Amino acid sequence: MSRLDIKSPSKAETVVENLYRDVERRIAASPPGLCPVDMSLSFLRLCHAQSCGKCVPCRVGLTQLGNLMEDVMKHHSHHEHPGYH
């Protein structure tokens, strides 16, 4: 018989889970017609603000992704953008 292994979530997992719940509440409460890219950019900025910045995906990746999404919002993006592969 196998043992039951119960793990408590780490602090980082709890923070991320709370961020997801916050986004779900905002989506549910948002008025019809709200731009999904704008909402995603807001969530990305929130994640960037909560990041400690120690790892490359958070420190560099979130900034690059934010820049790409801002380009989309300003209608300055195109398929040949250097960030797209």
ROKEFI-999978 format. One record per residue (C-alpha): residue number from 0; residue in three letters; x, y, z negated. Coordinates in steps of 0.02 Angstrom, whole numbers, plus 50000, padded with zeros to 5 digits. Layout:
<gupas>
GUPA num residu     u     v     w
GUPA NUM    ala     X     Y     Z
...
</gupas>
This chain:
<gupas>
GUPA num residu     u     v     w
GUPA   0    met 50000 50000 50000
GUPA   1    ser 50070 50171 50046
GUPA   2    arg 50086 50313 49924
GUPA   3    leu 49986 50470 49936
GUPA   4    asp 50103 50617 49968
GUPA   5    ile 50028 50785 49922
GUPA   6    lys 50128 50938 49969
GUPA   7    ser 50090 51113 49916
GUPA   8    pro 50110 51246 50051
GUPA   9    ser 50264 51353 50047
GUPA  10    lys 50252 51541 50025
GUPA  11    ala 50286 51567 50211
GUPA  12    glu 50148 51446 50260
GUPA  13    thr 50028 51533 50144
GUPA  14    val 50070 51704 50218
GUPA  15    val 50046 51642 50396
GUPA  16    glu 49882 51557 50350
GUPA  17    asn 49820 51720 50272
GUPA  18    leu 49870 51815 50429
GUPA  19    tyr 49770 51693 50537
GUPA  20    arg 49618 51709 50424
GUPA  21    asp 49632 51899 50434
GUPA  22    val 49635 51893 50624
GUPA  23    glu 49486 51774 50627
GUPA  24    arg 49388 51896 50518
GUPA  25    arg 49435 52042 50631
GUPA  26    ile 49382 51947 50787
GUPA  27    ala 49216 51899 50709
GUPA  28    ala 49183 52079 50655
GUPA  29    ser 49242 52161 50816
GUPA  30    pro 49116 52243 50930
GUPA  31    pro 49082 52168 51101
GUPA  32    gly 49197 52231 51237
GUPA  33    leu 49352 52247 51128
GUPA  34    cys 49510 52211 51229
GUPA  35    pro 49587 52043 51181
GUPA  36    val 49761 52105 51231
GUPA  37    asp 49742 52253 51113
GUPA  38    met 49689 52137 50972
GUPA  39    ser 49836 52021 51008
GUPA  40    leu 49956 52167 51007
GUPA  41    ser 49888 52224 50838
GUPA  42    phe 49912 52048 50769
GUPA  43    leu 50088 52042 50841
GUPA  44    arg 50131 52207 50757
GUPA  45    leu 50063 52140 50593
GUPA  46    cys 50171 51984 50609
GUPA  47    his 50323 52091 50652
GUPA  48    ala 50293 52199 50498
GUPA  49    gln 50280 52043 50387
GUPA  50    ser 50437 51962 50459
GUPA  51    cys 50599 51963 50361
GUPA  52    gly 50697 51978 50524
GUPA  53    lys 50826 51845 50480
GUPA  54    cys 50794 51730 50627
GUPA  55    val 50811 51774 50811
GUPA  56    pro 50632 51729 50864
GUPA  57    cys 50561 51852 50739
GUPA  58    arg 50692 51988 50751
GUPA  59    val 50713 51990 50941
GUPA  60    gly 50568 51889 51010
GUPA  61    leu 50427 51983 50926
GUPA  62    thr 50500 52148 50984
GUPA  63    gln 50515 52088 51165
GUPA  64    leu 50341 52014 51163
GUPA  65    gly 50273 52177 51092
GUPA  66    asn 50359 52276 51230
GUPA  67    leu 50284 52161 51363
GUPA  68    met 50111 52177 51289
GUPA  69    glu 50127 52367 51279
GUPA  70    asp 50172 52367 51464
GUPA  71    val 50014 52269 51499
GUPA  72    met 49912 52392 51398
GUPA  73    lys 49988 52539 51494
GUPA  74    his 49960 52449 51661
GUPA  75    his 50148 52451 51695
GUPA  76    ser 50171 52263 51703
GUPA  77    his 50197 52159 51858
GUPA  78    his 50237 51979 51896
GUPA  79    glu 50421 52015 51933
GUPA  80    his 50449 52087 51759
GUPA  81    pro 50623 52037 51693
GUPA  82    gly 50543 51953 51542
GUPA  83    tyr 50438 51833 51645
GUPA  84    his 50505 51668 51708
</gupas>
